[in-house]
Amino acid sequence: MAQRGRRKGWEILKERACKKCHRIVGEESVCPICKETSFSNEWSGYVVIKDPEKSEIAKRLKITQAGSYALRVR
Ligand SMILES: [Zn+2]
């Protein structure tokens, strides 16, 4: 049987969204895209952008880099 790393119970990912560019960040303290440091837990709509140049949503949200983003951030 494959051995798994030790886990502290069931950890829920505290995902937050960057208030500036809407990028979903995990436990990072600085946004990898815009270097913003204010994040919000109150966001809705999850979108994964694979090809920003061909995506209408990416254009609307002014996303230039591939990744996961929130549609709305409060
Ligand atoms: Zn950002």
N, CA, C, O and the ligand as a Tripos MOL2 file, in Angstrom:
@<TRIPOS>MOLECULE
protein
  297   295    75     0     0
PROTEIN
NO_CHARGES

@<TRIPOS>ATOM
      1 N           0.8230   -1.2180    0.0000 N.3       1 MET1
      2 CA          0.0000    0.0000    0.0000 C.3       1 MET1
      3 C           0.8470    1.2540    0.0000 C.2       1 MET1
      4 O           1.8640    1.3280    0.6890 O.2       1 MET1
      5 N           0.4420    2.2010   -0.7430 N.am      2 ALA2
      6 CA          1.1900    3.4590   -0.7910 C.3       2 ALA2
      7 C           1.0350    4.2130    0.5260 C.2       2 ALA2
      8 O          -0.0490    4.2980    1.1040 O.2       2 ALA2
      9 N           2.1380    4.7430    0.9620 N.am      3 GLN3
     10 CA          2.0820    5.4830    2.2120 C.3       3 GLN3
     11 C           1.8370    6.9600    1.9590 C.2       3 GLN3
     12 O           2.4230    7.5760    1.0690 O.2       3 GLN3
     13 N           0.9790    7.4830    2.7510 N.am      4 ARG4
     14 CA          0.6490    8.8880    2.5900 C.3       4 ARG4
     15 C           1.2790    9.7140    3.7090 C.2       4 ARG4
     16 O           1.5650    9.2180    4.7980 O.2       4 ARG4
     17 N           1.4760   10.9550    3.4050 N.am      5 GLY5
     18 CA          2.0270   11.8490    4.4170 C.3       5 GLY5
     19 C           1.0870   11.9710    5.6020 C.2       5 GLY5
     20 O          -0.1220   11.7780    5.4700 O.2       5 GLY5
     21 N           1.6380   12.2860    6.7430 N.am      6 ARG6
     22 CA          0.8140   12.4180    7.9370 C.3       6 ARG6
     23 C          -0.1020   13.6290    7.8100 C.2       6 ARG6
     24 O           0.3090   14.7010    7.3670 O.2       6 ARG6
     25 N          -1.3260   13.4330    8.2010 N.am      7 ARG7
     26 CA         -2.2980   14.5200    8.0730 C.3       7 ARG7
     27 C          -2.8980   14.8780    9.4090 C.2       7 ARG7
     28 O          -3.1630   14.0120   10.2420 O.2       7 ARG7
     29 N          -3.1040   16.1280    9.6000 N.am      8 LYS8
     30 CA         -3.7710   16.5620   10.8340 C.3       8 LYS8
     31 C          -5.2600   16.6160   10.5670 C.2       8 LYS8
     32 O          -5.8350   17.6910   10.3940 O.2       8 LYS8
     33 N          -5.8670   15.4650   10.5370 N.am      9 GLY9
     34 CA         -7.3020   15.4360   10.2990 C.3       9 GLY9
     35 C          -7.6400   15.9020    8.9060 C.2       9 GLY9
     36 O          -6.8210   15.7970    7.9930 O.2       9 GLY9
     37 N          -8.8000   16.4000    8.7430 N.am     10 TRP10
     38 CA         -9.2560   16.8600    7.4520 C.3      10 TRP10
     39 C          -9.0550   18.3610    7.3460 C.2      10 TRP10
     40 O          -9.7800   19.1500    7.9530 O.2      10 TRP10
     41 N          -8.0790   18.7260    6.5790 N.am     11 GLU11
     42 CA         -7.7980   20.1500    6.4630 C.3      11 GLU11
     43 C          -8.5710   20.7830    5.3250 C.2      11 GLU11
     44 O          -8.5250   20.3260    4.1830 O.2      11 GLU11
     45 N          -9.2660   21.8230    5.6550 N.am     12 ILE12
     46 CA        -10.0030   22.5480    4.6300 C.3      12 ILE12
     47 C          -9.1150   23.6630    4.1000 C.2      12 ILE12
     48 O          -8.5810   24.4720    4.8580 O.2      12 ILE12
     49 N          -8.9740   23.6840    2.8170 N.am     13 LEU13
     50 CA         -8.1550   24.7280    2.2070 C.3      13 LEU13
     51 C          -8.8010   26.0890    2.4050 C.2      13 LEU13
     52 O          -9.9360   26.3320    1.9960 O.2      13 LEU13
     53 N          -8.0610   26.9440    3.0280 N.am     14 LYS14
     54 CA         -8.5740   28.2930    3.2100 C.3      14 LYS14
     55 C          -8.1890   29.1000    1.9830 C.2      14 LYS14
     56 O          -7.1420   29.7450    1.9310 O.2      14 LYS14
     57 N          -9.0550   29.0400    1.0210 N.am     15 GLU15
     58 CA         -8.7250   29.7510   -0.1950 C.3      15 GLU15
     59 C          -9.2410   31.1700   -0.1540 C.2      15 GLU15
     60 O         -10.3870   31.4350    0.2100 O.2      15 GLU15
     61 N          -8.3760   32.0540   -0.5310 N.am     16 ARG16
     62 CA         -8.7390   33.4600   -0.5390 C.3      16 ARG16
     63 C          -8.4950   34.0070   -1.9300 C.2      16 ARG16
     64 O          -7.7260   33.4510   -2.7150 O.2      16 ARG16
     65 N          -9.1550   35.0930   -2.2110 N.am     17 ALA17
     66 CA         -8.9850   35.7010   -3.5260 C.3      17 ALA17
     67 C          -8.3360   37.0730   -3.3670 C.2      17 ALA17
     68 O          -8.6380   37.8220   -2.4380 O.2      17 ALA17
     69 N          -7.4540   37.3740   -4.2820 N.am     18 CYS18
     70 CA         -6.8010   38.6770   -4.2920 C.3      18 CYS18
     71 C          -7.8470   39.7470   -4.6110 C.2      18 CYS18
     72 O          -8.6300   39.6070   -5.5500 O.2      18 CYS18
     73 N          -7.8450   40.8020   -3.8240 N.am     19 LYS19
     74 CA         -8.8480   41.8510   -4.0370 C.3      19 LYS19
     75 C          -8.5960   42.6570   -5.2970 C.2      19 LYS19
     76 O          -9.5020   43.2900   -5.8390 O.2      19 LYS19
     77 N          -7.3860   42.6260   -5.7450 N.am     20 LYS20
     78 CA         -7.0490   43.4440   -6.9050 C.3      20 LYS20
     79 C          -7.2490   42.6800   -8.2220 C.2      20 LYS20
     80 O          -7.9510   43.1560   -9.1150 O.2      20 LYS20
     81 N          -6.6380   41.5080   -8.3410 N.am     21 CYS21
     82 CA         -6.6990   40.8140   -9.6290 C.3      21 CYS21
     83 C          -7.5800   39.5630   -9.5960 C.2      21 CYS21
     84 O          -7.7340   38.8820  -10.6100 O.2      21 CYS21
     85 N          -8.1640   39.2590   -8.4120 N.am     22 HIS22
     86 CA         -9.0790   38.1330   -8.2430 C.3      22 HIS22
     87 C          -8.4210   36.7630   -8.2830 C.2      22 HIS22
     88 O          -9.1200   35.7490   -8.2790 O.2      22 HIS22
     89 N          -7.1590   36.7110   -8.3190 N.am     23 ARG23
     90 CA         -6.4450   35.4470   -8.3170 C.3      23 ARG23
     91 C          -6.7430   34.6810   -7.0230 C.2      23 ARG23
     92 O          -6.7430   35.2610   -5.9370 O.2      23 ARG23
     93 N          -6.9970   33.3740   -7.1490 N.am     24 ILE24
     94 CA         -7.2020   32.5580   -5.9610 C.3      24 ILE24
     95 C          -5.8360   32.1970   -5.3960 C.2      24 ILE24
     96 O          -4.9940   31.6170   -6.0830 O.2      24 ILE24
     97 N          -5.6390   32.5420   -4.1640 N.am     25 VAL25
     98 CA         -4.3670   32.2220   -3.5290 C.3      25 VAL25
     99 C          -4.6200   31.2750   -2.3630 C.2      25 VAL25
    100 O          -5.6670   31.3360   -1.7180 O.2      25 VAL25
    101 N          -3.6810   30.4220   -2.1060 N.am     26 GLY26
    102 CA         -3.8200   29.4760   -1.0070 C.3      26 GLY26
    103 C          -3.3240   30.0910    0.2820 C.2      26 GLY26
    104 O          -4.0130   30.9060    0.8960 O.2      26 GLY26
    105 N          -2.1440   29.7080    0.6880 N.am     27 GLU27
    106 CA         -1.6070   30.2410    1.9320 C.3      27 GLU27
    107 C          -0.5380   31.2920    1.6850 C.2      27 GLU27
    108 O           0.1730   31.7080    2.5990 O.2      27 GLU27
    109 N          -0.4420   31.7050    0.4500 N.am     28 GLU28
    110 CA          0.5400   32.7340    0.1540 C.3      28 GLU28
    111 C           0.1500   34.0500    0.8180 C.2      28 GLU28
    112 O          -1.0330   34.3180    1.0310 O.2      28 GLU28
    113 N           1.1360   34.8620    1.1420 N.am     29 SER29
    114 CA          0.8170   36.1330    1.7830 C.3      29 SER29
    115 C           0.9000   37.2810    0.7940 C.2      29 SER29
    116 O           0.4490   38.3920    1.0730 O.2      29 SER29
    117 N           1.4800   37.0010   -0.3640 N.am     30 VAL30
    118 CA          1.5710   38.0180   -1.4050 C.3      30 VAL30
    119 C           1.0300   37.4100   -2.6940 C.2      30 VAL30
    120 O           1.3530   36.2730   -3.0390 O.2      30 VAL30
    121 N           0.2080   38.1730   -3.3970 N.am     31 CYS31
    122 CA         -0.3390   37.6670   -4.6480 C.3      31 CYS31
    123 C           0.7890   37.4450   -5.6610 C.2      31 CYS31
    124 O           1.6000   38.3430   -5.8860 O.2      31 CYS31
    125 N           0.8460   36.2480   -6.2760 N.am     32 PRO32
    126 CA          1.9120   35.9790   -7.2440 C.3      32 PRO32
    127 C           1.7740   36.7860   -8.5320 C.2      32 PRO32
    128 O           2.7330   36.9090   -9.2940 O.2      32 PRO32
    129 N           0.6010   37.3290   -8.7750 N.am     33 ILE33
    130 CA          0.3700   38.0680  -10.0090 C.3      33 ILE33
    131 C           0.6470   39.5580   -9.8460 C.2      33 ILE33
    132 O           1.4660   40.1300  -10.5650 O.2      33 ILE33
    133 N          -0.0430   40.1770   -8.8950 N.am     34 CYS34
    134 CA          0.0580   41.6320   -8.7960 C.3      34 CYS34
    135 C           0.7680   42.1150   -7.5370 C.2      34 CYS34
    136 O           0.8830   43.3190   -7.3070 O.2      34 CYS34
    137 N           1.2500   41.1640   -6.7130 N.am     35 LYS35
    138 CA          1.9820   41.4910   -5.4870 C.3      35 LYS35
    139 C           1.1370   42.2120   -4.4450 C.2      35 LYS35
    140 O           1.6510   42.8410   -3.5200 O.2      35 LYS35
    141 N          -0.1740   42.0980   -4.6270 N.am     36 GLU36
    142 CA         -1.0880   42.6870   -3.6620 C.3      36 GLU36
    143 C          -1.0720   41.8400   -2.3900 C.2      36 GLU36
    144 O          -0.8330   40.6340   -2.4500 O.2      36 GLU36
    145 N          -1.3220   42.4620   -1.2490 N.am     37 THR37
    146 CA         -1.3020   41.6950   -0.0030 C.3      37 THR37
    147 C          -2.6620   41.6580    0.6870 C.2      37 THR37
    148 O          -2.7880   41.0900    1.7720 O.2      37 THR37
    149 N          -3.6800   42.2570    0.0700 N.am     38 SER38
    150 CA         -4.9940   42.1580    0.7060 C.3      38 SER38
    151 C          -5.8720   41.1640   -0.0390 C.2      38 SER38
    152 O          -6.1130   41.2760   -1.2410 O.2      38 SER38
    153 N          -6.3360   40.1940    0.7260 N.am     39 PHE39
    154 CA         -7.1430   39.1210    0.1710 C.3      39 PHE39
    155 C          -8.5000   39.0970    0.8460 C.2      39 PHE39
    156 O          -8.6880   39.6780    1.9150 O.2      39 PHE39
    157 N          -9.4310   38.4270    0.2180 N.am     40 SER40
    158 CA        -10.7670   38.3310    0.7790 C.3      40 SER40
    159 C         -11.2330   36.8890    0.8110 C.2      40 SER40
    160 O         -10.9800   36.1130   -0.1100 O.2      40 SER40
    161 N         -11.9210   36.5470    1.8930 N.am     41 ASN41
    162 CA        -12.5340   35.2250    1.9790 C.3      41 ASN41
    163 C         -13.9170   35.2300    1.3510 C.2      41 ASN41
    164 O         -14.5190   34.1850    1.1060 O.2      41 ASN41
    165 N         -14.3970   36.4290    1.1020 N.am     42 GLU42
    166 CA        -15.7400   36.5430    0.5460 C.3      42 GLU42
    167 C         -15.6920   36.7570   -0.9490 C.2      42 GLU42
    168 O         -15.6700   37.8780   -1.4590 O.2      42 GLU42
    169 N         -15.6760   35.6400   -1.6140 N.am     43 TRP43
    170 CA        -15.6540   35.7160   -3.0710 C.3      43 TRP43
    171 C         -16.5750   34.6310   -3.6050 C.2      43 TRP43
    172 O         -16.9000   33.6780   -2.8980 O.2      43 TRP43
    173 N         -16.9850   34.7770   -4.8320 N.am     44 SER44
    174 CA        -17.8530   33.7720   -5.4290 C.3      44 SER44
    175 C         -17.5080   33.5750   -6.8950 C.2      44 SER44
    176 O         -16.9630   34.4570   -7.5580 O.2      44 SER44
    177 N         -17.8400   32.4110   -7.3660 N.am     45 GLY45
    178 CA        -17.5650   32.0930   -8.7630 C.3      45 GLY45
    179 C         -16.1060   31.7060   -8.9410 C.2      45 GLY45
    180 O         -15.2040   32.5090   -8.7010 O.2      45 GLY45
    181 N         -15.8910   30.4960   -9.3560 N.am     46 TYR46
    182 CA        -14.5300   30.0080   -9.5030 C.3      46 TYR46
    183 C         -14.2860   29.7320  -10.9770 C.2      46 TYR46
    184 O         -15.0430   29.0040  -11.6180 O.2      46 TYR46
    185 N         -13.2370   30.3120  -11.4990 N.am     47 VAL47
    186 CA        -12.9750   30.1140  -12.9200 C.3      47 VAL47
    187 C         -11.4880   29.7930  -13.1240 C.2      47 VAL47
    188 O         -10.6060   30.4180  -12.5360 O.2      47 VAL47
    189 N         -11.2520   28.8040  -13.9720 N.am     48 VAL48
    190 CA         -9.8730   28.4500  -14.2740 C.3      48 VAL48
    191 C          -9.5520   28.9460  -15.6770 C.2      48 VAL48
    192 O         -10.1860   28.5370  -16.6500 O.2      48 VAL48
    193 N          -8.5900   29.8060  -15.7710 N.am     49 ILE49
    194 CA         -8.1950   30.3580  -17.0650 C.3      49 ILE49
    195 C          -6.9650   29.5970  -17.5600 C.2      49 ILE49
    196 O          -5.9130   29.5860  -16.9210 O.2      49 ILE49
    197 N          -7.1350   28.9710  -18.7030 N.am     50 LYS50
    198 CA         -6.0070   28.2220  -19.2550 C.3      50 LYS50
    199 C          -5.2730   29.0290  -20.3200 C.2      50 LYS50
    200 O          -4.0470   28.9860  -20.4260 O.2      50 LYS50
    201 N          -6.0430   29.7540  -21.0900 N.am     51 ASP51
    202 CA         -5.4530   30.5420  -22.1580 C.3      51 ASP51
    203 C          -6.0590   31.9520  -22.1310 C.2      51 ASP51
    204 O          -7.0630   32.2130  -22.7930 O.2      51 ASP51
    205 N          -5.4510   32.8400  -21.3750 N.am     52 PRO52
    206 CA         -6.0240   34.1800  -21.1800 C.3      52 PRO52
    207 C          -6.2930   34.9250  -22.4840 C.2      52 PRO52
    208 O          -7.2440   35.7020  -22.5660 O.2      52 PRO52
    209 N          -5.4800   34.7000  -23.4840 N.am     53 GLU53
    210 CA         -5.6540   35.4350  -24.7310 C.3      53 GLU53
    211 C          -6.8920   35.0110  -25.5180 C.2      53 GLU53
    212 O          -7.4140   35.7670  -26.3390 O.2      53 GLU53
    213 N          -7.3490   33.7950  -25.2530 N.am     54 LYS54
    214 CA         -8.5090   33.3070  -25.9890 C.3      54 LYS54
    215 C          -9.7690   33.2850  -25.1430 C.2      54 LYS54
    216 O         -10.8310   32.8820  -25.6160 O.2      54 LYS54
    217 N          -9.6590   33.7110  -23.9080 N.am     55 SER55
    218 CA        -10.8000   33.6330  -23.0120 C.3      55 SER55
    219 C         -11.5110   34.9740  -22.8620 C.2      55 SER55
    220 O         -10.8990   35.9990  -22.5620 O.2      55 SER55
    221 N         -12.8320   34.9310  -23.0810 N.am     56 GLU56
    222 CA        -13.6420   36.1380  -22.9250 C.3      56 GLU56
    223 C         -13.6810   36.5920  -21.4720 C.2      56 GLU56
    224 O         -13.6380   37.7850  -21.1690 O.2      56 GLU56
    225 N         -13.7650   35.5970  -20.5760 N.am     57 ILE57
    226 CA        -13.8120   35.9210  -19.1450 C.3      57 ILE57
    227 C         -12.5010   36.5860  -18.7220 C.2      57 ILE57
    228 O         -12.4930   37.5530  -17.9610 O.2      57 ILE57
    229 N         -11.4160   36.0530  -19.2260 N.am     58 ALA58
    230 CA        -10.1150   36.6280  -18.8950 C.3      58 ALA58
    231 C         -10.0360   38.0780  -19.3500 C.2      58 ALA58
    232 O          -9.5030   38.9370  -18.6470 O.2      58 ALA58
    233 N         -10.5700   38.3330  -20.5270 N.am     59 LYS59
    234 CA        -10.5500   39.7060  -21.0380 C.3      59 LYS59
    235 C         -11.3860   40.6280  -20.1740 C.2      59 LYS59
    236 O         -11.0000   41.7570  -19.8680 O.2      59 LYS59
    237 N         -12.5530   40.1080  -19.7860 N.am     60 ARG60
    238 CA        -13.4390   40.9180  -18.9630 C.3      60 ARG60
    239 C         -12.8290   41.2180  -17.6040 C.2      60 ARG60
    240 O         -12.9810   42.3150  -17.0680 O.2      60 ARG60
    241 N         -12.1430   40.2320  -17.0600 N.am     61 LEU61
    242 CA        -11.5380   40.4260  -15.7440 C.3      61 LEU61
    243 C         -10.1150   40.9850  -15.8320 C.2      61 LEU61
    244 O          -9.4430   41.1770  -14.8190 O.2      61 LEU61
    245 N          -9.6830   41.2360  -17.0440 N.am     62 LYS62
    246 CA         -8.3310   41.7480  -17.2920 C.3      62 LYS62
    247 C          -7.2470   40.8040  -16.7600 C.2      62 LYS62
    248 O          -6.2470   41.2250  -16.1780 O.2      62 LYS62
    249 N          -7.4890   39.5260  -16.9850 N.am     63 ILE63
    250 CA         -6.5430   38.5140  -16.5490 C.3      63 ILE63
    251 C          -5.5340   38.2540  -17.6660 C.2      63 ILE63
    252 O          -5.9100   38.0310  -18.8170 O.2      63 ILE63
    253 N          -4.2770   38.2840  -17.3180 N.am     64 THR64
    254 CA         -3.2570   38.0750  -18.3380 C.3      64 THR64
    255 C          -2.4590   36.7900  -18.1140 C.2      64 THR64
    256 O          -1.6850   36.3670  -18.9720 O.2      64 THR64
    257 N          -2.6590   36.1840  -16.9580 N.am     65 GLN65
    258 CA         -1.9200   34.9650  -16.6840 C.3      65 GLN65
    259 C          -2.8490   33.8130  -16.3660 C.2      65 GLN65
    260 O          -3.8820   34.0040  -15.7240 O.2      65 GLN65
    261 N          -2.4900   32.6140  -16.8110 N.am     66 ALA66
    262 CA         -3.3010   31.4340  -16.5550 C.3      66 ALA66
    263 C          -3.3370   31.1280  -15.0600 C.2      66 ALA66
    264 O          -2.3840   31.3890  -14.3270 O.2      66 ALA66
    265 N          -4.4620   30.5690  -14.6340 N.am     67 GLY67
    266 CA         -4.5890   30.2230  -13.2280 C.3      67 GLY67
    267 C          -6.0420   30.2030  -12.8060 C.2      67 GLY67
    268 O          -6.9350   30.2870  -13.6480 O.2      67 GLY67
    269 N          -6.2890   30.0920  -11.5060 N.am     68 SER68
    270 CA         -7.6660   30.1060  -11.0190 C.3      68 SER68
    271 C          -8.0020   31.4630  -10.4200 C.2      68 SER68
    272 O          -7.2090   32.0780   -9.7060 O.2      68 SER68
    273 N          -9.2030   31.8970  -10.7410 N.am     69 TYR69
    274 CA         -9.6380   33.2240  -10.3100 C.3      69 TYR69
    275 C         -11.0690   33.1880   -9.7940 C.2      69 TYR69
    276 O         -11.8530   32.2960  -10.1180 O.2      69 TYR69
    277 N         -11.3760   34.1850   -8.9840 N.am     70 ALA70
    278 CA        -12.7520   34.3600   -8.5180 C.3      70 ALA70
    279 C         -13.4370   35.3520   -9.4350 C.2      70 ALA70
    280 O         -12.8270   36.3150   -9.9000 O.2      70 ALA70
    281 N         -14.7220   35.1040   -9.6910 N.am     71 LEU71
    282 CA        -15.4420   36.0420  -10.5450 C.3      71 LEU71
    283 C         -15.7730   37.3260   -9.7950 C.2      71 LEU71
    284 O         -15.6750   38.4310  -10.3290 O.2      71 LEU71
    285 N         -16.1660   37.1400   -8.5440 N.am     72 ARG72
    286 CA        -16.5120   38.3040   -7.7290 C.3      72 ARG72
    287 C         -15.7630   38.2670   -6.4190 C.2      72 ARG72
    288 O         -15.7100   37.2340   -5.7520 O.2      72 ARG72
    289 N         -15.1980   39.3680   -6.0600 N.am     73 VAL73
    290 CA        -14.5140   39.4730   -4.7740 C.3      73 VAL73
    291 C         -15.0930   40.6700   -4.0340 C.2      73 VAL73
    292 O         -15.1950   41.7680   -4.5810 O.2      73 VAL73
    293 N         -15.4680   40.4380   -2.7830 N.am     74 ARG74
    294 CA        -16.0280   41.5400   -2.0230 C.3      74 ARG74
    295 C         -14.9700   42.1990   -1.1530 C.2      74 ARG74
    296 O         -15.2670   43.1550   -0.4370 O.2      74 ARG74
    297 ZN         -3.5100   39.9220   -7.2720 Zn       75 ZN75
@<TRIPOS>BOND
     1     1     2 1
     2     2     3 1
     3     3     4 2
     4     3     5 am
     5     5     6 1
     6     6     7 1
     7     7     8 2
     8     7     9 am
     9     9    10 1
    10    10    11 1
    11    11    12 2
    12    11    13 am
    13    13    14 1
    14    14    15 1
    15    15    16 2
    16    15    17 am
    17    17    18 1
    18    18    19 1
    19    19    20 2
    20    19    21 am
    21    21    22 1
    22    22    23 1
    23    23    24 2
    24    23    25 am
    25    25    26 1
    26    26    27 1
    27    27    28 2
    28    27    29 am
    29    29    30 1
    30    30    31 1
    31    31    32 2
    32    31    33 am
    33    33    34 1
    34    34    35 1
    35    35    36 2
    36    35    37 am
    37    37    38 1
    38    38    39 1
    39    39    40 2
    40    39    41 am
    41    41    42 1
    42    42    43 1
    43    43    44 2
    44    43    45 am
    45    45    46 1
    46    46    47 1
    47    47    48 2
    48    47    49 am
    49    49    50 1
    50    50    51 1
    51    51    52 2
    52    51    53 am
    53    53    54 1
    54    54    55 1
    55    55    56 2
    56    55    57 am
    57    57    58 1
    58    58    59 1
    59    59    60 2
    60    59    61 am
    61    61    62 1
    62    62    63 1
    63    63    64 2
    64    63    65 am
    65    65    66 1
    66    66    67 1
    67    67    68 2
    68    67    69 am
    69    69    70 1
    70    70    71 1
    71    71    72 2
    72    71    73 am
    73    73    74 1
    74    74    75 1
    75    75    76 2
    76    75    77 am
    77    77    78 1
    78    78    79 1
    79    79    80 2
    80    79    81 am
    81    81    82 1
    82    82    83 1
    83    83    84 2
    84    83    85 am
    85    85    86 1
    86    86    87 1
    87    87    88 2
    88    87    89 am
    89    89    90 1
    90    90    91 1
    91    91    92 2
    92    91    93 am
    93    93    94 1
    94    94    95 1
    95    95    96 2
    96    95    97 am
    97    97    98 1
    98    98    99 1
    99    99   100 2
   100    99   101 am
   101   101   102 1
   102   102   103 1
   103   103   104 2
   104   103   105 am
   105   105   106 1
   106   106   107 1
   107   107   108 2
   108   107   109 am
   109   109   110 1
   110   110   111 1
   111   111   112 2
   112   111   113 am
   113   113   114 1
   114   114   115 1
   115   115   116 2
   116   115   117 am
   117   117   118 1
   118   118   119 1
   119   119   120 2
   120   119   121 am
   121   121   122 1
   122   122   123 1
   123   123   124 2
   124   123   125 am
   125   125   126 1
   126   126   127 1
   127   127   128 2
   128   127   129 am
   129   129   130 1
   130   130   131 1
   131   131   132 2
   132   131   133 am
   133   133   134 1
   134   134   135 1
   135   135   136 2
   136   135   137 am
   137   137   138 1
   138   138   139 1
   139   139   140 2
   140   139   141 am
   141   141   142 1
   142   142   143 1
   143   143   144 2
   144   143   145 am
   145   145   146 1
   146   146   147 1
   147   147   148 2
   148   147   149 am
   149   149   150 1
   150   150   151 1
   151   151   152 2
   152   151   153 am
   153   153   154 1
   154   154   155 1
   155   155   156 2
   156   155   157 am
   157   157   158 1
   158   158   159 1
   159   159   160 2
   160   159   161 am
   161   161   162 1
   162   162   163 1
   163   163   164 2
   164   163   165 am
   165   165   166 1
   166   166   167 1
   167   167   168 2
   168   167   169 am
   169   169   170 1
   170   170   171 1
   171   171   172 2
   172   171   173 am
   173   173   174 1
   174   174   175 1
   175   175   176 2
   176   175   177 am
   177   177   178 1
   178   178   179 1
   179   179   180 2
   180   179   181 am
   181   181   182 1
   182   182   183 1
   183   183   184 2
   184   183   185 am
   185   185   186 1
   186   186   187 1
   187   187   188 2
   188   187   189 am
   189   189   190 1
   190   190   191 1
   191   191   192 2
   192   191   193 am
   193   193   194 1
   194   194   195 1
   195   195   196 2
   196   195   197 am
   197   197   198 1
   198   198   199 1
   199   199   200 2
   200   199   201 am
   201   201   202 1
   202   202   203 1
   203   203   204 2
   204   203   205 am
   205   205   206 1
   206   206   207 1
   207   207   208 2
   208   207   209 am
   209   209   210 1
   210   210   211 1
   211   211   212 2
   212   211   213 am
   213   213   214 1
   214   214   215 1
   215   215   216 2
   216   215   217 am
   217   217   218 1
   218   218   219 1
   219   219   220 2
   220   219   221 am
   221   221   222 1
   222   222   223 1
   223   223   224 2
   224   223   225 am
   225   225   226 1
   226   226   227 1
   227   227   228 2
   228   227   229 am
   229   229   230 1
   230   230   231 1
   231   231   232 2
   232   231   233 am
   233   233   234 1
   234   234   235 1
   235   235   236 2
   236   235   237 am
   237   237   238 1
   238   238   239 1
   239   239   240 2
   240   239   241 am
   241   241   242 1
   242   242   243 1
   243   243   244 2
   244   243   245 am
   245   245   246 1
   246   246   247 1
   247   247   248 2
   248   247   249 am
   249   249   250 1
   250   250   251 1
   251   251   252 2
   252   251   253 am
   253   253   254 1
   254   254   255 1
   255   255   256 2
   256   255   257 am
   257   257   258 1
   258   258   259 1
   259   259   260 2
   260   259   261 am
   261   261   262 1
   262   262   263 1
   263   263   264 2
   264   263   265 am
   265   265   266 1
   266   266   267 1
   267   267   268 2
   268   267   269 am
   269   269   270 1
   270   270   271 1
   271   271   272 2
   272   271   273 am
   273   273   274 1
   274   274   275 1
   275   275   276 2
   276   275   277 am
   277   277   278 1
   278   278   279 1
   279   279   280 2
   280   279   281 am
   281   281   282 1
   282   282   283 1
   283   283   284 2
   284   283   285 am
   285   285   286 1
   286   286   287 1
   287   287   288 2
   288   287   289 am
   289   289   290 1
   290   290   291 1
   291   291   292 2
   292   291   293 am
   293   293   294 1
   294   294   295 1
   295   295   296 2
@<TRIPOS>SUBSTRUCTURE
     1 MET1         2 RESIDUE 1 A MET
     2 ALA2         6 RESIDUE 1 A ALA
     3 GLN3        10 RESIDUE 1 A GLN
     4 ARG4        14 RESIDUE 1 A ARG
     5 GLY5        18 RESIDUE 1 A GLY
     6 ARG6        22 RESIDUE 1 A ARG
     7 ARG7        26 RESIDUE 1 A ARG
     8 LYS8        30 RESIDUE 1 A LYS
     9 GLY9        34 RESIDUE 1 A GLY
    10 TRP10       38 RESIDUE 1 A TRP
    11 GLU11       42 RESIDUE 1 A GLU
    12 ILE12       46 RESIDUE 1 A ILE
    13 LEU13       50 RESIDUE 1 A LEU
    14 LYS14       54 RESIDUE 1 A LYS
    15 GLU15       58 RESIDUE 1 A GLU
    16 ARG16       62 RESIDUE 1 A ARG
    17 ALA17       66 RESIDUE 1 A ALA
    18 CYS18       70 RESIDUE 1 A CYS
    19 LYS19       74 RESIDUE 1 A LYS
    20 LYS20       78 RESIDUE 1 A LYS
    21 CYS21       82 RESIDUE 1 A CYS
    22 HIS22       86 RESIDUE 1 A HIS
    23 ARG23       90 RESIDUE 1 A ARG
    24 ILE24       94 RESIDUE 1 A ILE
    25 VAL25       98 RESIDUE 1 A VAL
    26 GLY26      102 RESIDUE 1 A GLY
    27 GLU27      106 RESIDUE 1 A GLU
    28 GLU28      110 RESIDUE 1 A GLU
    29 SER29      114 RESIDUE 1 A SER
    30 VAL30      118 RESIDUE 1 A VAL
    31 CYS31      122 RESIDUE 1 A CYS
    32 PRO32      126 RESIDUE 1 A PRO
    33 ILE33      130 RESIDUE 1 A ILE
    34 CYS34      134 RESIDUE 1 A CYS
    35 LYS35      138 RESIDUE 1 A LYS
    36 GLU36      142 RESIDUE 1 A GLU
    37 THR37      146 RESIDUE 1 A THR
    38 SER38      150 RESIDUE 1 A SER
    39 PHE39      154 RESIDUE 1 A PHE
    40 SER40      158 RESIDUE 1 A SER
    41 ASN41      162 RESIDUE 1 A ASN
    42 GLU42      166 RESIDUE 1 A GLU
    43 TRP43      170 RESIDUE 1 A TRP
    44 SER44      174 RESIDUE 1 A SER
    45 GLY45      178 RESIDUE 1 A GLY
    46 TYR46      182 RESIDUE 1 A TYR
    47 VAL47      186 RESIDUE 1 A VAL
    48 VAL48      190 RESIDUE 1 A VAL
    49 ILE49      194 RESIDUE 1 A ILE
    50 LYS50      198 RESIDUE 1 A LYS
    51 ASP51      202 RESIDUE 1 A ASP
    52 PRO52      206 RESIDUE 1 A PRO
    53 GLU53      210 RESIDUE 1 A GLU
    54 LYS54      214 RESIDUE 1 A LYS
    55 SER55      218 RESIDUE 1 A SER
    56 GLU56      222 RESIDUE 1 A GLU
    57 ILE57      226 RESIDUE 1 A ILE
    58 ALA58      230 RESIDUE 1 A ALA
    59 LYS59      234 RESIDUE 1 A LYS
    60 ARG60      238 RESIDUE 1 A ARG
    61 LEU61      242 RESIDUE 1 A LEU
    62 LYS62      246 RESIDUE 1 A LYS
    63 ILE63      250 RESIDUE 1 A ILE
    64 THR64      254 RESIDUE 1 A THR
    65 GLN65      258 RESIDUE 1 A GLN
    66 ALA66      262 RESIDUE 1 A ALA
    67 GLY67      266 RESIDUE 1 A GLY
    68 SER68      270 RESIDUE 1 A SER
    69 TYR69      274 RESIDUE 1 A TYR
    70 ALA70      278 RESIDUE 1 A ALA
    71 LEU71      282 RESIDUE 1 A LEU
    72 ARG72      286 RESIDUE 1 A ARG
    73 VAL73      290 RESIDUE 1 A VAL
    74 ARG74      294 RESIDUE 1 A ARG
    75 ZN75       297 GROUP 0 **** ****
